[in-house]
Amino acid sequence: MNRGLQWLNLAGVLVLAAVCVFQWQGNRRLNLEANALERTRLEQDAQLREQEKAMRAQAADLEEFRTQLTRSGSELRKAREDAVRLDRELGVATTERDQLKARLAEWALAVEQRDQRIAEANERITEAATGLNASVEKYNLLAADYNQVVEKYNALVQQVEKSQATLPAEAPASAPTSRP
């Protein structure tokens, strides 16, 4: 029996060794799967962190975009209001320009009429100046004639005075006094 027990013991050890090998292989496979799953979990965790980081960045970008969109909308409204105001001002300026053009045409006509009146007045002034020059020349001739007459008169007066001074003193008393 000892031998049978030994063989039985040997068979038990071999069965036990076979069970250990199967158990070890099963545990090894489970350990490898657990390691692979842990690696996958870590990779997915890293991906989740990256996605969360990207989502936060995208949320910040979205908020900035909303702010810019709001600002752009208000700037667009302001630009439209400015465009409407500028259109009104342009209309007023166009109307004023047209009125100024009409006034300028009236003013040009008035200036032309004034220039014509000035030309006519210049002609009348020239005619008057010519007539005045002729009158001045006649006056100058008259003055020259008057001066000659005065010179002749003065010469006669001097001759009369000389002749009276050379006459005897009685002669003036015998001279006729007046004529009727």
Secondary structure as GFF3:
##gff-version 3
##sequence-region A 1 180
A	DSSP	alpha_helix	2	166	.	.	.	ID=ss1
A	DSSP	alpha_helix	171	174	.	.	.	ID=ss2
###
